Amino acid sequence: MIWKVGDYKAVCKIHIADTGQIIKKIFKFHISDIEIDTLRKNIDFAHKVIDIEFLTPNEQLEGTWLWAKPKIYELD
């Protein structure tokens, strides 16, 4: 699990084809222990997805991904 409780900063760069234009945005967000617990629950589901995709393709997948939705702030 790569996520740890704390503050994060992310940079998103988008290159627009045929224009040479690059859009760059910087964001910050905080991941809480509750959000980490939510994301951690996806590990077992990910194992099921891989097993069904590669080992037992006739089996029906049950369950869904759980998402964390931290407040995201755009930085200048």
Summary of the structure (lengths in Angstrom):
residues: 76
radius of gyration: 17.6
end to end distance: 29.8
largest distance: 49.7
contacts: 144
relative contact order: 0.24
helix: 28%
strand: 34%
